[in-house]
């Protein structure tokens, strides 16, 4: 009986669904016939024959087959649906007239008559054409008034990317423009029709009452219900821990859950809802190579329009997962070590020759041709021919000088770690009960000959001593790392500010944990500059260990953690809590473009267990665990550039100086250019926010804004929610300050630590990612080898050939600008808001950035500013706001997009 009842219920549901579909098809068919009748009547009798008011519109979209080379038949299927009366329809929602026929208690805007996109069948879009435009004609109901939104229903087979809708002659209002930029899937995939709002920004309390229910419902849809596997057409933004990096089925790939605990705190990432593994229910199951291309990210966050990053991500994974085992299989015979610097230079001159035979054939057979050309750069036999990095273009040996080693701390790929030395000897903040005495062993006698005849205390007072200190973050992991084939030190580097404004390294401390027990403190060696004999070889190796430390800290902390990982919670919270109508959503949205997608790719192939980062950097399997320990000390307000510079002792507050700061090192290119960009961003944000918030009470009473900031703290960065440093959001100034930090981190900070990677790190000896030997001890064969052939010892110490290939491939991809990049001061659509004052302020912002770029270019011509180009003759262009496509070493994209 029960089964019979269920069956009848299901039949009833299916019958109702079929009737609803038939009704929709009938409505659209009638609409289609009305449009045809109108066109014929207008042609025969003229437009005044029909008494109805007609409003003409134009829809711009991109078909799926243009954007997805895996579904070239989508357009044909959509045309077939058109022939069957299944169209794409648009229905307006009034912002000024209520729907009095509705039985709901809450008033909603009156719905206009639906209209369909015309001439879909006859508009054939070739693969390369991109955008398509379609006419749409509305029988205008005078009671609609100003349309505040519209519903779109897609009865086609395939999704499409809706870009804009423009109405040319709305009675009483003229031209009305809607910016959509969103994927619209077939209606059967949604529980509610897709809604798009007009370009007018409203605070929640100022939203037209008839649009408010739609505004609130859209946010509910975007939040989802927190359960189940998320499918590609869903538009849900939700949080998860980093519990998808490991593989409990493989003992070597077991990794802890990162995030959600006191031991391993971390920012949240986007939830996918994939099922847990059978062995460990706390770990989310991973996807295969092919499946990983469809890892859930909200569809509008995915790379669009064949963005090359998507293509390269696939290529990188294919190369990594296929070629790496092949390379390892022949490593003893062909590509183990760089025997000389000439071997390294083959990367740029002609590639490393592959042996004829099965390996060569298998590469050709298994790697797609386009990927092979892009990543392998084959000339038929050569593997991995790369562009010559800037660091060796002008001078093949300048990279190895002490001057360049120090200069790159101010103008290289990681210019955010150097600090003013405030006490001597340097001290440690590590727990002495766990790690013993970790204070520095550097003493006055190590450095006094480099101090221009002054005492150390005098140099400290004069602010002429600086430090690059990687000791405390790394020391807790040194013993574990050195139990593998990798051998590292925790390093401290002391530098002197010379009278010409450049830096000079004067001592390097190399520290290991005590061999008997870590709680017995550090065993340290202090190396000082030398130019001759075996001491010169030791000094060069000491600088190498520092470079290895800095490469790992840069990639894991400065780059991944402090830009990619910390921004993703803001992306999620903004979409969950701030309506697209909210002015702060409109302000921040461009700075979140592609971030969730690139982070998803990173979790799958870069930072996962056995991924490229673990295989190529000294941190190995402890990589993300180590970044979790660093995240404990992350402080959101300190990400503001002025505060960061002051905290590192690289600037002091001075109201008489430009931007209110006086730099400790006047010629600090990252800081000089960065402060210009920071100031321009803050002025733009201030102009924008003050247009919408004229008094502090408006901030306090903004329910969406308060909910957003609460969720950022308590969910997105939930492991730090109890920290007292979280700024308030109670005044207009608070909004300006917090939004400025978010935009700075997403744009300029990321650019500063990302796009210089290939210019400096594309030559592996300059930025080695791991070391395999400790410093040779006297009276050992290794020490004798260092005396006889220091170059060979250096190459045996740094990253071997295989990992170098992977590392250089990775950073070349990360350093490239894609063809569809949108830079700071630019927007995807010039009509991104209907509000005139914000548009003027944004135009002013763009002009200011152009002025800044001109100013930076002029600074780079000033030969007195030696830190701007250094011995390698590379001008500091990384913070130029604009760039062209490719490997340029310049340009600030709006977002963390690669």
C-alpha positions, 0 to 999 in steps of 0.5 A: 500500500505504502509503495503504491502511494509513493508511486502515485505521488511521484507520478503526480509530481512528474505530471505537474512538472510536465504541465509546468514545462508545457505551460512555459513552452506555450508561453514562450511560443506565444511570445515568439508568435507575438514578436513575429506578428509585431515585426510583420505588422511594423514592416507592412503598416509602420511602427504606429500600427500597434498601440503598445509601447515597444522597448528595444533591447540588446543582449550580449552573451557568449555561447558555451561552445565559444568558451568550452572546447570540450563541448563544440556541439552545444550551439547546435543542440541549443538551435534544436531547442529553439526549433522546439519552442524552447527559448531564452526569455527575459522578464522585468521586475519593477522597482516602483510598482508593486504586484497587487495580484500576489498572495504573498504578505511581502510586496514585490515588484510587478513583473513585466511580460516575458520577451525572448531573445530573437534570431538565435538560430540565424545568429551562427557564432564561429568558435573564434568570434566570442561575443554574440548580440541578440535583439529582444523586444518588450511590450512595455507595461507602463506600470512597470516604470523603472525596471530594477531587475530582470528574471532570465529563463534558459530553456536551451540545452546548454548554459551561456555566459550572459554579459550585458542587457541594454534597453535603449528607450525606456519611457521616462528613463531613457537608456538602462544598462544591466551588467551581468557577467554570469553563467546562466544554466538551463532552468531545470538546474535552478529552483528559482529563475536567475535574477539580475539587478540594475547597475544602481548600488543600494545600501540595504536600508535604501533598497527599493522596498519592492526589490528587497525580497529579491535581494534577500532571496539571492543571498540565501541562494548563494549561501546554500544549505551547507550540505551535499556535494556541490555541482557545477551549476550551483552558485554556492559559496561556503567554507571548508578546512584544508582537508583535501591535500593528503591521501590516507590510502598512501602512507607517504601522502598522509597530511593533517587537516589544516584549519579548525584546530589550535595546532593547525589554524588556517584561513578557510577555503571554498567548500566542494562537498566531495565525499570523505575518504573511507579510511579517514572520514575527516579527509575529503576525497581527491579527484583524478587528473581528468576529474580535477578539471571539474573540481567545484568552484562557483561557476562565475569564479572559474577561469573564463573565455579560454583563459590560458591559465586554465589551459596551463594548469591542465598542462602543468598537471599533465607534465608533472604527473606524467613526465616526473616518473619518466624523468626519475626512471632515467635520472641516473643516466641523463638528468641528475646533476648540473655539472657546470653553469653551462649545463644550466644555461642549456635551459635557455639556449637549446634545451636538455636533449632527450634520449631517442627511444621510448621516453621521447615517444611516450612524451609525444603520445601522452602530452597534448600537442598544444601543451607540449609546445607551451610547456615543453618548448620542444625543438624536436629533440630538446626538452624545456627551452625557457626564456632567458631570465632578466637576472642573467641577461646583462651580466652572467655573473652579477647575480652572485655578487654580495651587492646583488644578494643584498639588493634583492631583499629590497627590490627582488621577488621577496622584498617584504621580509628584511627588517631593521636590526633593533638589538644586538645580538639578535634574539629568538622568540622560540619557547626556551623550554622546547628549543633551548637557547636560540639566541644568535651567536653573532658577536661584535668581533664577527662584524666590527671590521665592516662598520666603518670604524664605529661601534655596533651600538652606534650603528644601531642608533644610526639605523644602519644595521638590518637583518633577514631573519628566517631562524625562528620560523624554520628551526622547529622543522630543521631536524625533521627536514634534515632527516630526508635527503634535503639539508638546510640551516635556519639562517640569520643574515646581518646587513650594513647600510652603506653611505651610498644607500646600498646594502652589504651582507656582513655576517650569516649565521647558520643554525642547526638543532642540538644533535642530542636534543632539540631542547638543548638549543642551537649549534651555530656557525657564523660566516663572514664575507671572503673573496679568496680561497676556500673561505670564499667558497664557504661564504658563497655556500652560506649565501646559498643557504640563505637564498634557499630559506628565502625561496621557501619562505617567499613561496609559502608565506609571502606569496601563498599564505599572505595573499592567496590563502588569506584573501579567499575567505573575503571572497566567500564572505562577500558573496554570501553576505553582501548583495551584488547591489551593495556598494562594497560588493561592487568595490571589491568584486574586481579584486576577487576575480579568479582567486577561488579558481587558482587556489583550487588548482593549487590545492590539486597540483601545487600544495597537495601531498606529493605536489609540485611545491613539496617536490621542489622546495626544501619544506617538502611534506611540511610545507602547508603545516609550516605555513599554518604555524606562521598563520598563528601570527598573521594580523589583518591590520598589519597587512597595510603597507605603512603599518608593515613598514613601521613594524619592520623598522623600515619606516618611521611616522613623519607628518612632514614626509611624503605619505606620512612616512620617512623610510629608513632606507631611502632607496627601497624600491618596493616601499617607494613604489608601493606607498605610491600605489597604496596612497592611490588605492586609499584615495580611490576607496575613500572617494568611493565609500564617502559617496555611499556612507555620509555618516558613521551611523550608516555604517553601524546600521548597515545590516549586510556590512556588519554581517559580512565583517562578522562572518569574515572574522568568525568563519573565514578566519575563524581560527583567529576570531578571538584575537583582539587586533581585529579592527572594528567596523563602526565608522566610515574610516573603518570601512575605508581602512579595511577595504584598502587593505583587502584591495592592496593585498589582492592587487599590489602585494600579490603582484610584488611577490609574484611577477618577479619570480621568473626574472629572478628565480628563472635562473635556479642558482640565484634562487635555489629552492632546496639544498642537499648538503651541509657546509663541508667540515675541514679535513673532509673529502667534501672540504677538499673538493670545495678547495679544488672546484667550488662551482661543482660543490655549489651545484651539488648542493643546490636544487638538482636538475629534475626539480629545477625543471619543475621549479622553473616551469612553475614560476614561469607560469606564475609569472606570466600575464594572461591575454584577458588580464584586468589591471588595477585602475581598469574594470571589465565593463566601463558602465559598472555602475549607474552612479556618476560620482563613483565613475568620476572617482574611478577615472581619477584613480586610473589617471593617478596610476598612469602618473605613478607609472611615469614617476616610477619610470623616471626613478628607474633612470636615476643612476644615483638610485642603485637599488633600482637596478643593481649589478644585474641591471634590472630596473624595478618595474614590478609595481608598474600598474599596467602590463602587456600579455606575457612574461613582462616582470611588471603590472598589477592585476586587480586580483590574485588570479595566477 
